[in-house]
Amino acid sequence: MHRLKTPSVGLYLFETLLAMFTLISATPSPYARKVRIALAEKKLPFTLQTEVPWDSTTQTKQYNPLEKLPVLILEDGKSAVYESSYILEWIEAKYPDPPLLPGPDDIDARLFAKKIQVVADGICDALVIAFFEKMRDPEKQSQPWIDRQMRKVEGGLKALGEWAEQKQGDYLVGDKLGLADIAVGSVCGYLACRWPDHGWRDTYPALKKHWQMLEEIPSFKDTRPSPQTMKDKVV
């Protein structure tokens, strides 16, 4: 439950009733973290339902035909929005205040923010594919396939590192936190969680500094990723 830590049963029930949404999430997921941060920044109350999406016990297939996280279950408890990029687009359209993207009057900044999101999400996709490949039996793993994914990771990190060096203020786009920073902070947090030995922090010090700044923001502090153990075998 995304709520204040308190022993008060009355407050617990009150906040449960206030929750507008339920977010099905996984603790290490950079995709779910983006949505959690956006909901927190917009002060939209939600219940957090944590799952291991790989395991057969997952509830995702009840709401998302693709059986992927995150899933945002709406107020009626039946309808759902899924895939992190679409969830964020849906939230921004339905709850535009405070905005997490530059407005239509600054189309270049808006498109640049979306470009950063595409690169950050692409890094996430490649990392997740490589992670699951490494979870397979060693004799079944494809090192060329892992190498291909990690080339995508390196190319994406290089771009993020350059943008972090070029930023004019605290944030990558504009003068306040937005979806571009949320996406970048989430992929860096995932690297720290699932790929702690990766050398990106030494290679891209400006990106490291930017990530460390983001991690001090309350919505980032409250959503730091942690590993999960999968019960079902990766084959």
Backbone hydrogen bonds in HBPLUS format (Angstrom, degrees):
<---DONOR---> <-ACCEPTOR-->    atom                        ^
c    i                          cat <-CA-CA->   ^        H-A-AA   ^      H-
h    n   atom  resd res      DA  || num        DHA   H-A  angle D-A-AA Bond
n    s   type  num  typ     dist DA aas  dist angle  dist       angle   num
A0012-TYR N   A0008-SER O   3.03 MM   4  6.21 154.9  2.10 143.4 151.0     1
A0013-LEU N   A0009-VAL O   2.97 MM   4  6.24 162.0  2.01 154.6 157.4     2
A0014-PHE N   A0010-GLY O   2.97 MM   4  6.15 155.6  2.03 144.4 151.9     3
A0015-GLU N   A0011-LEU O   2.90 MM   4  6.07 164.7  1.92 154.2 157.0     4
A0016-THR N   A0012-TYR O   2.96 MM   4  6.15 146.4  2.08 142.4 152.4     5
A0017-LEU N   A0013-LEU O   3.01 MM   4  6.24 156.3  2.07 148.0 153.0     6
A0018-LEU N   A0014-PHE O   3.09 MM   4  6.36 139.4  2.26 138.2 149.7     7
A0019-ALA N   A0015-GLU O   3.18 MM   4  6.34 130.7  2.43 139.2 149.8     8
A0019-ALA N   A0016-THR O   3.24 MM   3  5.34 139.6  2.41  97.9 108.5     9
A0020-MET N   A0045-PRO O   3.04 MM  25  5.68 147.9  2.14 118.6 123.3    10
A0047-THR N   A0021-PHE O   2.77 MM  26  6.22 156.5  1.83 145.6 151.1    11
A0022-THR N   A0073-ILE O   3.07 MM  51  4.99 155.2  2.13 137.1 143.3    12
A0073-ILE N   A0022-THR O   2.71 MM  51  4.99 165.0  1.73 166.0 163.2    13
A0023-LEU N   A0047-THR O   2.81 MM  24  6.19 161.1  1.84 166.7 173.0    14
A0049-GLN N   A0023-LEU O   2.86 MM  26  5.88 179.4  1.86 150.7 150.8    15
A0024-ILE N   A0071-VAL O   2.85 MM  47  5.14 163.7  1.87 156.9 159.3    16
A0071-VAL N   A0024-ILE O   3.31 MM  47  5.14 152.8  2.39 132.0 138.9    17
A0025-SER N   A0049-GLN O   2.80 MM  24  6.00 161.2  1.84 151.1 156.2    18
A0051-GLU N   A0025-SER O   2.74 MM  26  6.04 155.9  1.80 164.4 173.0    19
A0029-SER N   A0026-ALA O   3.07 MM   3  5.32 146.7  2.19 111.2 121.3    20
A0226-SER N   A0027-THR O   3.29 MM 199  5.41 149.9  2.39 100.3 108.9    21
A0033-ARG N   A0029-SER O   3.10 MM   4  6.20 150.6  2.19 136.8 145.5    22
A0034-LYS N   A0030-PRO O   3.17 MM   4  6.29 151.8  2.25 138.2 143.4    23
A0036-ARG N   A0032-ALA O   2.94 MM   4  6.24 161.6  1.97 154.6 160.1    24
A0037-ILE N   A0033-ARG O   2.92 MM   4  6.11 163.1  1.95 156.3 159.7    25
A0038-ALA N   A0034-LYS O   2.99 MM   4  6.21 162.4  2.02 148.1 153.2    26
A0039-LEU N   A0035-VAL O   2.90 MM   4  6.09 165.1  1.92 155.8 159.4    27
A0040-ALA N   A0036-ARG O   2.98 MM   4  6.16 156.5  2.03 144.6 151.4    28
A0041-GLU N   A0037-ILE O   2.83 MM   4  6.06 160.6  1.87 154.2 159.5    29
A0042-LYS N   A0038-ALA O   3.03 MM   4  6.20 144.8  2.16 144.7 153.7    30
A0044-LEU N   A0039-LEU O   2.91 MM   5  5.15 172.5  1.91 151.8 153.5    31
A0043-LYS N   A0040-ALA O   2.99 MM   3  4.80 153.1  2.07  98.1 106.4    32
A0055-ASP N   A0052-VAL O   3.04 MM   3  5.72 139.7  2.20 120.6 130.1    33
A0058-THR N   A0055-ASP O   3.22 MM   3  5.89 169.1  2.24 120.9 122.6    34
A0062-GLN N   A0059-GLN O   3.07 MM   3  5.72 155.4  2.13 117.7 125.0    35
A0063-TYR N   A0060-THR O   2.87 MM   3  5.51 153.2  1.95 119.1 127.0    36
A0064-ASN N   A0060-THR O   2.76 MM   4  5.72 163.0  1.78 165.1 169.5    37
A0067-GLU N   A0064-ASN O   2.89 MM   3  5.25 163.4  1.92 116.7 122.3    38
A0072-LEU N   A0081-VAL O   2.80 MM   9  5.13 175.8  1.80 169.0 167.9    39
A0081-VAL N   A0072-LEU O   2.83 MM   9  5.13 156.2  1.89 143.0 150.5    40
A0074-LEU N   A0079-SER O   2.87 MM   5  5.51 166.2  1.89 143.5 148.3    41
A0077-GLY N   A0074-LEU O   2.90 MM   3  5.65 164.4  1.93 126.2 131.4    42
A0086-TYR N   A0083-GLU O   3.01 MM   3  5.54 119.0  2.40 112.3 126.6    43
A0087-ILE N   A0083-GLU O   2.87 MM   4  6.08 160.1  1.91 157.9 164.2    44
A0088-LEU N   A0084-SER O   2.93 MM   4  6.08 165.3  1.96 152.8 155.7    45
A0089-GLU N   A0085-SER O   3.06 MM   4  6.25 150.8  2.15 136.7 145.1    46
A0090-TRP N   A0086-TYR O   2.78 MM   4  5.96 157.2  1.83 150.3 156.7    47
A0091-ILE N   A0087-ILE O   2.82 MM   4  6.10 163.0  1.85 154.8 159.0    48
A0092-GLU N   A0088-LEU O   2.96 MM   4  6.07 162.4  1.99 145.1 150.1    49
A0093-ALA N   A0089-GLU O   2.98 MM   4  6.17 150.6  2.07 144.3 152.1    50
A0094-LYS N   A0090-TRP O   2.89 MM   4  6.04 162.7  1.92 154.1 159.0    51
A0095-TYR N   A0091-ILE O   2.71 MM   4  5.51 155.9  1.77 149.6 156.5    52
A0179-LEU N   A0100-LEU O   2.83 MM  79  5.49 160.1  1.87 153.5 149.3    53
A0106-ASP N   A0103-GLY O   2.98 MM   3  5.71 166.9  1.99 122.6 127.0    54
A0110-ARG N   A0106-ASP O   3.06 MM   4  6.31 159.0  2.11 152.5 159.2    55
A0111-LEU N   A0107-ILE O   2.86 MM   4  6.05 160.9  1.90 150.9 155.3    56
A0112-PHE N   A0108-ASP O   2.92 MM   4  6.08 152.0  2.00 143.7 151.9    57
A0113-ALA N   A0109-ALA O   2.95 MM   4  6.15 156.3  2.01 147.7 153.4    58
A0114-LYS N   A0110-ARG O   3.12 MM   4  6.43 153.8  2.20 143.6 150.4    59
A0115-LYS N   A0111-LEU O   2.89 MM   4  6.13 145.4  2.01 142.4 152.6    60
A0116-ILE N   A0112-PHE O   2.99 MM   4  6.31 157.6  2.04 152.2 156.8    61
A0117-GLN N   A0113-ALA O   3.08 MM   4  6.35 155.7  2.14 143.6 150.4    62
A0118-VAL N   A0114-LYS O   2.95 MM   4  6.23 154.6  2.01 147.2 153.3    63
A0119-VAL N   A0115-LYS O   3.11 MM   4  6.45 160.4  2.15 152.2 156.2    64
A0120-ALA N   A0116-ILE O   2.93 MM   4  6.15 170.2  1.94 157.4 160.2    65
A0121-ASP N   A0117-GLN O   2.83 MM   4  5.95 165.4  1.85 154.7 159.0    66
A0122-GLY N   A0118-VAL O   2.89 MM   4  6.01 148.6  1.99 141.1 150.3    67
A0123-ILE N   A0119-VAL O   2.97 MM   4  6.27 151.4  2.05 150.2 157.2    68
A0124-CYS N   A0120-ALA O   3.05 MM   4  6.36 159.8  2.09 146.7 152.2    69
A0125-ASP N   A0121-ASP O   2.87 MM   4  6.16 161.2  1.90 151.3 155.9    70
A0126-ALA N   A0122-GLY O   3.07 MM   4  6.27 164.6  2.09 147.9 151.2    71
A0127-LEU N   A0123-ILE O   2.89 MM   4  6.10 161.4  1.93 155.2 160.7    72
A0128-VAL N   A0124-CYS O   2.90 MM   4  6.10 162.9  1.93 157.4 161.5    73
A0129-ILE N   A0125-ASP O   3.05 MM   4  6.25 163.0  2.08 149.8 154.4    74
A0130-ALA N   A0126-ALA O   2.95 MM   4  6.13 165.6  1.97 150.1 154.2    75
A0131-PHE N   A0127-LEU O   2.80 MM   4  5.95 154.2  1.87 146.8 154.7    76
A0132-PHE N   A0128-VAL O   3.02 MM   4  6.24 165.8  2.05 152.9 155.1    77
A0133-GLU N   A0129-ILE O   2.99 MM   4  6.21 151.6  2.07 145.8 154.4    78
A0134-LYS N   A0130-ALA O   2.99 MM   4  6.22 151.0  2.08 146.0 153.2    79
A0135-MET N   A0131-PHE O   3.12 MM   4  6.41 124.8  2.44 135.8 150.5    80
A0135-MET N   A0132-PHE O   3.07 MM   3  4.90 135.4  2.28  91.5 104.4    81
A0136-ARG N   A0133-GLU O   3.26 MM   3  5.50 158.5  2.31 104.6 111.0    82
A0140-LYS N   A0137-ASP O   2.81 MM   3  5.37 153.3  1.88 121.5 130.5    83
A0141-GLN N   A0138-PRO O   3.31 MM   3  5.28 151.6  2.40  99.0 107.0    84
A0146-ILE N   A0142-SER O   3.04 MM   4  6.40 156.5  2.09 150.0 156.7    85
A0147-ASP N   A0143-GLN O   2.78 MM   4  5.99 165.7  1.80 157.7 161.7    86
A0148-ARG N   A0144-PRO O   2.95 MM   4  6.10 149.6  2.04 140.2 148.0    87
A0149-GLN N   A0145-TRP O   3.16 MM   4  6.45 156.6  2.21 145.7 150.9    88
A0150-MET N   A0146-ILE O   2.94 MM   4  6.23 159.4  1.99 154.0 160.2    89
A0151-ARG N   A0147-ASP O   2.96 MM   4  6.18 138.1  2.14 143.9 154.2    90
A0152-LYS N   A0148-ARG O   3.38 MM   4  6.73 149.9  2.48 140.2 146.8    91
A0152-LYS N   A0149-GLN O   3.07 MM   3  5.22 120.4  2.44  97.8 112.1    92
A0153-VAL N   A0149-GLN O   3.04 MM   4  6.46 150.7  2.13 143.9 152.7    93
A0154-GLU N   A0150-MET O   2.90 MM   4  6.13 161.9  1.93 146.3 150.1    94
A0155-GLY N   A0151-ARG O   2.96 MM   4  6.16 161.0  2.00 147.6 152.8    95
A0156-GLY N   A0152-LYS O   2.93 MM   4  6.09 160.1  1.97 148.6 154.2    96
A0157-LEU N   A0153-VAL O   2.87 MM   4  6.06 162.9  1.90 155.3 160.0    97
A0158-LYS N   A0154-GLU O   3.01 MM   4  6.12 152.5  2.09 143.5 150.7    98
A0159-ALA N   A0155-GLY O   3.23 MM   4  6.52 154.1  2.30 142.3 148.2    99
A0160-LEU N   A0156-GLY O   2.96 MM   4  6.30 162.3  2.00 153.1 158.0   100
A0161-GLY N   A0157-LEU O   2.76 MM   4  5.90 157.6  1.80 149.6 156.2   101
A0162-GLU N   A0158-LYS O   3.02 MM   4  6.26 151.3  2.11 143.7 150.6   102
A0163-TRP N   A0159-ALA O   3.01 MM   4  6.30 159.6  2.05 150.9 156.3   103
A0164-ALA N   A0160-LEU O   2.88 MM   4  6.09 150.5  1.97 147.6 156.1   104
A0165-GLU N   A0161-GLY O   3.08 MM   4  6.31 146.4  2.19 139.7 148.2   105
A0166-GLN N   A0162-GLU O   3.06 MM   4  6.29 142.3  2.21 142.3 152.5   106
A0167-LYS N   A0163-TRP O   3.13 MM   4  6.14 121.2  2.49 141.8 153.5   107
A0182-ILE N   A0178-GLY O   3.03 MM   4  6.29 159.4  2.07 152.2 158.9   108
A0183-ALA N   A0179-LEU O   2.90 MM   4  5.99 157.4  1.95 145.0 150.0   109
A0184-VAL N   A0180-ALA O   3.03 MM   4  6.27 162.5  2.06 148.5 153.4   110
A0185-GLY N   A0181-ASP O   2.78 MM   4  5.86 169.2  1.79 153.8 157.5   111
A0186-SER N   A0182-ILE O   3.02 MM   4  6.03 149.2  2.12 138.6 146.8   112
A0187-VAL N   A0183-ALA O   3.11 MM   4  6.36 158.5  2.16 148.4 152.9   113
A0188-CYS N   A0184-VAL O   3.04 MM   4  6.23 161.6  2.07 152.8 158.1   114
A0189-GLY N   A0185-GLY O   2.94 MM   4  6.06 152.1  2.02 140.5 148.5   115
A0190-TYR N   A0186-SER O   2.94 MM   4  6.16 147.3  2.05 141.6 150.5   116
A0191-LEU N   A0187-VAL O   2.97 MM   4  6.24 154.6  2.04 145.3 151.8   117
A0192-ALA N   A0188-CYS O   3.03 MM   4  6.32 158.6  2.07 147.2 152.6   118
A0193-CYS N   A0189-GLY O   3.00 MM   4  6.18 139.8  2.17 138.5 149.5   119
A0193-CYS N   A0190-TYR O   3.12 MM   3  4.96 122.0  2.48  90.7 105.6   120
A0194-ARG N   A0190-TYR O   2.80 MM   4  5.87 173.9  1.80 164.0 163.6   121
A0195-TRP N   A0191-LEU O   2.78 MM   4  4.74 140.4  1.93 125.6 137.0   122
A0198-HIS N   A0195-TRP O   3.09 MM   3  5.62 167.3  2.11 120.4 124.3   123
A0202-ASP N   A0199-GLY O   3.16 MM   3  5.63 134.0  2.39 111.0 121.6   124
A0203-THR N   A0199-GLY O   3.13 MM   4  6.34 159.0  2.17 153.5 160.1   125
A0204-TYR N   A0200-TRP O   2.84 MM   4  5.75 157.3  1.89 150.8 155.0   126
A0207-LEU N   A0204-TYR O   3.09 MM   3  5.40 121.4  2.45 105.3 119.2   127
A0208-LYS N   A0204-TYR O   3.02 MM   4  6.36 156.9  2.07 153.0 160.4   128
A0209-LYS N   A0205-PRO O   2.91 MM   4  6.12 161.3  1.94 148.3 152.7   129
A0210-HIS N   A0206-ALA O   2.98 MM   4  6.18 155.9  2.04 142.6 149.2   130
A0211-TRP N   A0207-LEU O   2.91 MM   4  6.12 163.9  1.94 151.7 155.9   131
A0212-GLN N   A0208-LYS O   2.89 MM   4  6.14 160.3  1.93 152.8 158.4   132
A0213-MET N   A0209-LYS O   3.05 MM   4  6.26 150.7  2.13 144.6 151.9   133
A0214-LEU N   A0210-HIS O   3.03 MM   4  6.35 158.8  2.07 150.2 155.8   134
A0215-GLU N   A0211-TRP O   2.93 MM   4  6.16 152.5  2.00 151.9 159.5   135
A0216-GLU N   A0213-MET O   3.20 MM   3  5.60 157.6  2.25 108.3 115.1   136
A0217-ILE N   A0214-LEU O   2.97 MM   3  5.49 164.8  1.99 119.1 124.1   137
A0220-PHE N   A0217-ILE O   2.89 MM   3  5.36 136.3  2.08 117.0 129.6   138
A0221-LYS N   A0217-ILE O   2.90 MM   4  6.14 161.5  1.94 155.8 162.0   139
A0222-ASP N   A0218-PRO O   2.92 MM   4  6.06 157.5  1.97 154.9 159.3   140
A0223-THR N   A0220-PHE O   3.09 MM   3  5.25 157.5  2.15 106.5 113.6   141
